[in-house]
Amino acid sequence: MNKITAECLNLYLQGIKPKEISEIINSKYDLNLSAGHIRDRIRGYPEYKEYNRQHNKEDLEKTIKADIHEVVLKALGKNTKTLDELAGQLKITPRVLTAIIEDIKEQGYVIDEVDGVLRLAKTIAPQENIYEEKWNGEKIIRFGVVSDKHLCSKYQQLTLLNKLYDIFEAEGIKTVYDAGDLTEGFKMRPGHEHEIFVHGADDQARYVIEKHPYRKGIVTRFILGNHDTSHIKNGGHNIGIPITSKREDLQYLGIYNAKINITPNCVVELNHPLDGASYALSYSLQKLIDSMSGGDKPNILLNGHHHKLFYMMYRNIHAFECGTMQEQSPWMRGKRIAAHVGGLIVEVHVDKEGTITRCRNEFIPFYRMIKDDYLNWR
């Protein structure tokens, strides 16, 4: 048992919950462990099992059968009852139901309580996601950029995505920003199910966990796009949560938008808009930037969704369309929407105060698609 695991176990035996333990450990050791990681570290030790037995948690384990989570999820999907009323309906204690709901939340399901009534949330609540990167005074900051991977689509290009990460690794890139649509989602339009080879939120999240490129020392920080949030709209499941709990190198930043202060005076904004394709490549970026008030503008804007590779400097914003790692699908071809497959590397020069002075970029396009590449990664 290493030092951190021992400390986690000791805190748990003091009655501290895994979520609170993760906050303590992350703050102390500068890590990014989730409550799930904490449980995985300590669940095999006899002290953990004995503690649970002594606190009547064996009753919970006996009560929770293989399908109990599905039963509770189904009930929450059409629920109009309070916790006590729902526990009575399911013939379990409120304490057991609370524990099941906490487990369900850790799997990524969004459960709201409104006026005492619990229900599975299938709407996207507005949120502001702001993060601070550690800056040690570096004058040059480099990062990779990718977007719209659409994993689980029959038109994904996972082989090329791995080649892109090979390039990131060779170039010494440590951080990759992903502007959304990590997965293909489902029920996006009539007939969409025929374009997908992995169905369901749990299975698509599991596919990302197992198949997304891993390169030692590289962290991918991602937001969810409109395809990813189809899992929330259809089943109340936020796939960002289970993905980041199982892959420490995949860090979930939020839904549709996140701002990252890479220095005290340089903001990178990840954005996944909800508009459609436009006639001119610059139009969507230009209208988005026009809508920004002066005090809220980022220095660098990384835009997903449109499957285009493009750069423009407008209103003092270095703005990028971030491409895609999905080949043109028949639906896109029918809509006359091109797919610019590839990613990019951005190099930012800042002064001693962290204010951007220069911004250079290198597009990394791929022109030859691999037909039925998904068959290589099933």
NORKAKA-V156111 format. One line per field, one symbol per residue. ss: DSSP state (~ for helix, > for strand, _ for the rest). psi: psi as a letter, one per 30 degrees, with the letter a starting at -180 (. if undefined). burial: + if it has 16 or more other ideal C-beta (glycine too) atoms within 10 Angstrom, else -. Layout:
ss = ???
psi = ???
burial = ???
This chain:
ss = __~~~~~~~~~~~____~~~~~~~~~~~~_____~~~~~~~~___~~~~~~~~~__~~~~~~~____~~~~~~~~~~____>~~~~~~~~___~~~~~~~~~~~~~__>_>>>>__>>>>_________>>>_______>>>>>>>____>_>__>_~~~~~~~~~~~~~____>>>>____>________~~~~>____~~~~~~~~~~~_______>>>>>>_____~~~~~~_>_~~~~~~~~___>>>>>>_>>>>>>>__>>>>>>___________~~~~~~~~___~~~___>>>>_____>>>>>>__>>>>>>_>_>___~~~~~______>>>>>>>>>>_____>>>>>>>>>>_______~~~~~_
psi = kleeeeeeeeeefggkleeeeeeeeeeeghahkleeeeeeefffkeeeeeeeefggfeeeeeejlegeeeeeeeeffgkglleeeeeeefhlleeeeeeeeeeeeffgkjkljjhfkklkkgljkklkjklkkkkggkfkkkllkllhehkfkfglieeeeeeefeeeeeggkfkkkkglhelfalhflkffffgkfkkkeeeeeeeeeefkkkkkfkkkjllkafeeffeeefggjjfeeeefffjffjjkfakfkkkjjflfgjkkkkkjlgaaklekefeeeeeeeefklefgklekkjkaefhlkkkljkhgkjkkkgalhklkleeeefghkljjkaalkkjkklaffgkkfljlljkilkfjljkhffffg.
burial = ----+-+++-++-----+--++--+-------+++++++-++--+--+--+--------+--++---++--++-++--+-+-+--++--+-+---++-+++-++-++++++------++++--+----------------++++++++++++++++++++++-++--++---+-++++++++++++-+---+--++++--+--++++++-+++-+--++++++++++++++++-+++++++++++++-+++++++++++++++--++++++++---+---++-+++-++--------++++++++++++++-----+++++++++++++--+------++++++++-+-+---+-+--+----+-+--+---++--+-
